[in-house]
Structures are given as structure tokens and as C-alpha cells.
Amino acid sequence: MSSTKKLIVGNWKMNLTIHEASVYVHHLVTKVQSHRDVEVVLSPTMLALQPISLQIDRRQFKLAAQNFYWRDHGAFTGEVSASQLRGLVDYAIVGHSERRHIFHEHHKEVRSKVQAALRNNIKPILCVGETAHERMSGEMRDVLHDQILGGLTNVTSSDMSEIVIAYEPVWALSDGTNYSEHKVPTPDDLKKAIGTIRNQISHLYGEKASKEVRVLYGGSTNGSNAASFLSVEGVNGLLVGGASLNQHEFVKIIETAHGMESK
Ligand code: PEP
């Protein structure tokens, strides 16, 4: 598998005011070491992206948008486009299960957003993952196949180096507070899912792309369980929800990633 840096992404979701986010970052910069083997990405509320961009050193933290609209401009009241985020963020989360399930975004929206991100020099973090029901019905592979194909239709081989895939089983996602006691995949479960994802990338884009694409795990990660996920073959990093709002946990996750050999 690729020996890329570990990628740790903190998705704060709809939490923290601009002021609270700024105070959080003010403390975080003093606690997070810049490690050459770990890339740390913060994904605050859209409103806080600009002020935080002025607060951080881009060598220490990168920024990700949690969402955006796929058209570049026009009469779309209330929306923010990838072209407006261009230069401000390095990454954007696309296809998160909360967007798929609460806001009914399906393959068409997901693939349009992947395209919009790519044409605006933003790396899409494409989230995929099965629900508890789909898992119980033995549909995990089919769901991952559909979501990957749905999101990556129109993505060329040369675009693949910009794509990050996050495996986020919906049944493992916390509510933002219960990430320490929530059910999570076993290393074997995770290895199987990551293998499924990489096999499909190999099928679509070839062996090289399948080895090089960065694949993250997300779902109730915290400072105590991060190592067990990061040591699964083919996992290049973590997408962290609830625990990224807790400085102690988030710093512990980053420190855990630091020095762990990529498999
Ligand atoms: C998420 O929703 O992307 C996520 C990983 O959340 P949590 O870590 O809280 O399960």
C-alpha cells in the first residue's frame, strides 16, 4: 500500500460559533506539533473558514469545507460554491452520510460536487459507508460499489491523485458525544471494507491508483482507539467527528498517527 502521510481530518459539523472556533484554534496551535508524517485538516463551520485561515499556519493545519453547492455561480440563494471556496480550503467533504440521509443528496449531487471540487483545485473527501440495515442484509459491498461508482463517474485517472475516500460505516458514527462507547468495526471488518474499496478502485482505475488513493476510516474514533484503526492495512488516516471537538482527544489522535508506519 502507499506510504503517504497519515491524514487526520477534524469535522466539527454544526458546532462552535466563529468566536468559539477561533478560541479553540488559538489553543490547538500550541498543542499540535507539525509532523512531517501527519497532515492535519480542520473542517469548521463555513462561517469560520475565513477567520481561521488567517489564524493558522498552513504548514500546521489545512482547511476543509464541510459542504458546498456544485454550480460555480448563479441564482442559488443561500448556497456557497466551490469556486468561492477556491484558495480558502484544500479539501471538501462530499457525500457525508448526514448529507445523504438528512439532505437527500444522492449519486448525482455527490458526483457533481466531486467534479466542482476538482475543477476548483479542492481535493474531495468522498465519504462512503453502509447503514446498519444494509450491513445486516449483507449489502455492504454493493453499497460501497454504488457509492464509489456514483461519486467517481467522470473522474479521470489523472484526477485520482486528488481524491480521498473516507469509509464511514453509518452504524459506527457517533452523535458527537458518545464516541467513546459507540460500536465500531473490528480490525477484520475494517480490513474487509478497505479491501473492497481498493479493489473497486483497481477495477476502475488500475492497480497503481488503487495502491495510491488515500483511504480514511471514520466512525467514533478517539484518542484510545485511533491506533487500532490506523494500524489496519490500507488505512491512511481518520475522519474524526465528535472527538475533534475535544482538544485532548484530537491531539492524542494526531500524536498516535505521528510515527505510525503506513502499511
Ligand atoms: C463523521 O460523522 O464523519 C464522524 C466520523 O463522526 P464521529 O467521529 O463522531 O463518529
Boltz pocket constraint, residues with backbone or C-beta under 6 A from the ligand:
constraints:
  - pocket:
      binder: B
      contacts: [[A, 11], [A, 168], [A, 172], [A, 173], [A, 174], [A, 175], [A, 176], [A, 177], [A, 179], [A, 218], [A, 219], [A, 220], [A, 221], [A, 239], [A, 240], [A, 241], [A, 242], [A, 243]]
      max_distance: 6.0
